[in-house]
């Protein structure tokens, strides 16, 4: 919106609930230079709100969401994320890769070739057994790129040929996991023809927030590792930074390709039995005790 002020080229940009978008962050960073920033809170507008809406919005008082929705604060997207950055564990930069028991490559493909702003994302996870505790996952590769299908297929095949580790510990990819939608449908068919082990993933009716929430406890339990940067101690490697940032900032992100690739990878590894955060049974565990106590142990996946 342009303001007609004499001898000045001015613009007025209005927002409702402010989001940490690049434009907004840029303008806020220029406050005091060529930008004048004015804000207001919901309390200043209470007289114009219905009683029902007032009850709903003011219920967020004292929370991060309230800071954003009531007081128009720009919240660090990672503060409101489903997954916390500190939940990811750092694999020391000077430590070789662990012996990988299983390697999974997970793909979230762009919806169509015409969707210019949608990247395709890939995350490669290696399952390993730590010295203590249950099985863990090390993210050993992650990338995103805007690819049309003629470029996507050969790249996926090349990625499948990569060997991780050295010598006797070297491990090839065991399975390629592709979401069963859009370009992924064609990719699955072509990989099958190329005799590459591929499996389709159908998230069902769960939305993206639900999908990440379902596997967030795996990360919180300390089962997911990311390589540490060799140049900056305490930080993840550069190629993993975009992935971690997007996952920890979701749902306040522009793109969610890494989120989808990560969610389906963790869900598959959990359902396939590679990951479990359930406590181990006691040494004197006897399944017959459940029968005697009248407790029925049903298979949740049975029909």
C-alpha positions in Angstrom: 0.0 0.0 0.0 1.6 3.3 -1.1 1.4 6.4 1.1 1.2 9.8 -0.7 3.6 11.9 1.3 5.4 14.8 -0.4 8.8 14.2 -1.8 8.9 10.7 -0.3 8.5 7.2 -1.7 6.8 5.4 1.1 4.9 2.2 1.5 2.6 0.8 4.3 2.7 -2.9 4.9 0.1 -4.3 7.3 -0.1 -7.7 8.8 -2.5 -9.5 11.2 -0.7 -12.2 13.2 3.0 -11.7 12.3 4.9 -14.7 11.1 8.7 -15.1 10.8 8.7 -14.6 7.1 11.7 -13.2 5.3 10.0 -10.0 4.4 8.8 -9.3 7.9 12.1 -10.2 9.5 13.9 -8.0 7.0 11.7 -5.0 7.8 12.0 -5.5 11.5 15.8 -5.6 11.2 15.7 -2.2 9.5 13.5 -0.5 12.2 15.0 2.9 13.1 16.7 3.2 9.7 14.1 3.5 6.9 11.4 1.6 8.7 8.9 2.7 11.3 7.3 -0.2 13.2 4.0 0.1 15.0 2.2 -2.8 16.8 -0.9 -3.3 18.8 -2.3 -6.1 21.0 -5.6 -7.9 21.1 -6.4 -6.1 24.3 -6.5 -2.8 22.4 -9.3 -4.3 20.2 -11.3 -6.2 22.8 -14.4 -3.9 22.4 -14.7 -5.0 18.8 -14.5 -8.8 19.5 -17.2 -11.2 20.3 -17.3 -12.8 23.7 -16.7 -16.2 22.3 -13.6 -15.1 20.3 -12.3 -13.2 23.4 -12.5 -16.4 25.5 -10.7 -18.4 22.8 -7.9 -16.0 22.1 -7.2 -15.0 25.7 -6.9 -18.6 26.7 -3.5 -18.5 25.2 -2.3 -15.8 27.6 1.1 -16.8 29.1 2.0 -19.1 26.2 4.3 -18.7 23.2 1.2 -18.9 21.0 -0.3 -16.0 23.1 2.8 -13.9 22.6 2.2 -14.3 18.9 -1.5 -14.1 18.6 -2.3 -11.6 21.4 0.8 -9.4 21.5 1.9 -9.6 17.9 5.4 -10.8 18.8 7.6 -12.5 16.2 8.3 -15.9 17.7 11.4 -17.9 16.8 9.8 -20.7 14.7 11.9 -23.3 16.6 10.3 -22.2 19.9 6.9 -23.3 18.7 8.1 -26.4 16.9 6.9 -30.0 17.6 10.5 -31.2 17.7 13.2 -29.5 19.7 16.7 -29.0 18.3 18.3 -30.1 21.6 16.6 -33.5 21.2 18.8 -34.4 18.3 22.1 -35.9 19.5 25.4 -35.0 17.9 27.6 -37.7 16.5 31.2 -36.5 17.2 33.1 -35.2 14.2 36.2 -37.1 15.1 34.4 -40.4 15.5 34.0 -42.9 12.6 30.5 -44.0 11.5 29.1 -46.8 13.7 28.4 -50.2 12.2 25.1 -49.8 10.3 22.6 -52.6 10.6 20.1 -51.1 8.1 20.1 -48.2 5.7 16.9 -46.4 4.6 16.6 -43.7 2.0 13.4 -41.7 2.3 12.0 -39.4 -0.4 9.4 -36.7 -0.5 8.9 -35.7 -4.1 7.7 -32.4 -5.5 4.0 -32.5 -6.3 4.4 -31.7 -10.0 7.1 -30.5 -12.3 5.2 -27.2 -12.6 5.4 -26.6 -8.8 8.5 -24.5 -9.1 8.7 -23.7 -5.4 8.4 -27.3 -4.2 11.8 -29.1 -3.7 12.3 -32.8 -3.6 13.9 -33.9 -0.3 15.9 -37.0 0.6 17.0 -38.2 4.0 19.3 -41.3 4.4 19.2 -43.0 7.8 21.4 -45.7 9.2 20.3 -47.8 12.1 22.9 -48.8 14.6 23.2 -50.4 18.0 24.9 -48.1 20.6 27.0 -49.5 23.4 24.0 -49.2 25.7 20.3 -48.7 25.1 18.1 -49.5 22.2 18.7 -49.2 18.5 19.3 -45.6 17.2 19.3 -43.8 13.9 22.1 -41.7 12.4 21.2 -39.3 9.6 24.1 -39.9 7.2 22.8 -37.8 4.3 20.2 -35.2 3.5 19.6 -32.9 0.5 16.8 -31.1 -1.2 16.7 -29.9 -4.8 14.2 -28.6 -7.4 14.2 -31.4 -9.9 12.0 -32.2 -12.9 11.3 -35.9 -13.2 13.8 -36.7 -16.0 16.5 -35.5 -13.6 15.0 -37.0 -10.4 15.0 -40.7 -11.5 18.8 -40.9 -12.3 19.7 -39.0 -9.2 17.7 -41.4 -7.0 19.4 -44.4 -8.7 22.8 -42.7 -8.2 22.0 -42.1 -4.5 21.0 -45.8 -4.1 24.5 -46.9 -5.3 26.3 -45.0 -2.6 28.2 -47.1 0.0 28.3 -45.8 3.5 31.3 -46.6 5.7 34.6 -48.3 4.8 36.0 -51.8 4.8 34.1 -54.5 6.5 31.8 -51.9 8.0 30.7 -50.6 4.6 26.9 -50.7 4.0 24.7 -50.2 1.0 21.1 -48.9 1.0 18.6 -51.6 2.0 15.4 -49.9 1.0 14.2 -46.7 -0.7 11.0 -45.3 0.8 8.9 -43.0 -1.4 5.6 -41.3 -0.5 2.9 -42.7 -2.7 1.7 -39.4 -4.3 2.3 -37.3 -7.4 5.8 -37.8 -8.9 6.5 -40.4 -6.3 4.0 -42.8 -7.9 5.9 -42.8 -11.2 9.2 -43.0 -9.4 8.1 -46.1 -7.5 7.2 -47.9 -10.7 10.4 -46.9 -12.4 12.5 -48.1 -9.5 10.7 -51.4 -9.4 11.5 -51.9 -13.1 15.2 -51.1 -12.3 15.1 -53.9 -9.6 15.8 -51.4 -6.8 14.2 -52.3 -3.5 11.5 -49.7 -3.1 8.4 -49.4 -0.9 5.6 -46.9 -1.2 4.5 -45.0 1.9 0.9 -43.9 2.4 0.4 -41.6 5.4 -3.4 -42.3 5.3 -5.6 -39.6 6.7 -3.0 -38.1 9.1 -2.0 -34.6 8.3 1.6 -33.3 8.4 1.4 -32.1 11.9 0.0 -35.4 13.1 2.7 -37.4 11.2 5.6 -35.5 12.8 3.9 -35.6 16.3 3.6 -39.3 16.1 7.4 -39.8 15.7 8.5 -36.8 17.8 9.0 -39.0 20.9 11.6 -41.0 19.0 13.7 -37.9 18.8 13.0 -36.8 22.3 14.1 -40.2 23.6 17.6 -39.5 22.1 17.4 -42.1 19.4 18.2 -39.8 16.5 21.8 -38.6 15.8 23.1 -36.0 13.4 26.8 -35.7 12.4 28.7 -32.8 14.1 30.4 -30.2 12.1 34.2 -30.6 11.7 34.7 -26.8 11.8 32.2 -25.8 14.4 32.1 -27.9 17.6 28.6 -28.3 18.9 26.8 -27.7 15.6 25.5 -30.0 13.0 27.2 -30.3 9.6 26.3 -27.8 7.0 24.4 -30.3 4.8 22.2 -31.3 7.8 21.5 -27.7 9.1 18.6 -27.1 6.6 17.0 -30.4 7.5 17.2 -29.9 11.3 16.1 -26.2 11.1 13.0 -27.2 9.0 12.0 -30.1 11.2 12.4 -28.0 14.4 10.6 -25.0 12.9 7.6 -26.9 11.6 4.7 -26.0 11.2 6.0 -22.3 10.9 7.9 -23.1 7.7 7.6 -22.2 4.1 8.4 -25.7 2.9 7.9 -29.1 4.6 9.7 -31.5 2.3 12.3 -32.5 4.9 9.6 -32.9 7.5 7.7 -35.4 5.3 10.8 -37.4 4.4 11.8 -37.5 8.1 8.4 -38.4 9.4 7.8 -41.3 7.1 11.4 -42.6 7.6 10.9 -42.7 11.4 7.4 -44.1 11.2 8.6 -46.9 8.9 11.7 -47.8 11.0 9.5 -47.9 14.1 6.7 -50.0 12.6 9.3 -52.3 11.0 10.7 -53.0 14.5 14.1 -51.2 14.1 13.1 -48.5 16.6 11.2 -48.8 19.8 11.1 -46.5 22.8 9.2 -48.9 24.9 11.1 -50.1 28.0 12.5 -53.6 27.9 10.5 -56.3 29.7 11.8 -57.3 33.2 14.1 -60.2 33.5 11.4 -62.4 35.0 8.9 -61.4 32.2 6.5 -64.3 31.3 3.8 -63.6 28.8 1.6 -66.2 30.6 1.4 -63.8 33.5 -0.8 -61.5 31.3 -3.1 -64.4 30.5 -3.5 -65.3 34.2 -4.2 -61.7 35.0 -6.9 -61.5 32.3 -4.9 -59.0 30.2 -5.3 -59.5 26.5 -2.3 -58.7 24.4 -3.8 -57.8 21.0 -1.8 -57.0 17.8 -2.8 -53.4 17.0 -2.1 -54.0 13.3 -4.3 -57.1 13.1 -7.6 -56.9 11.2 
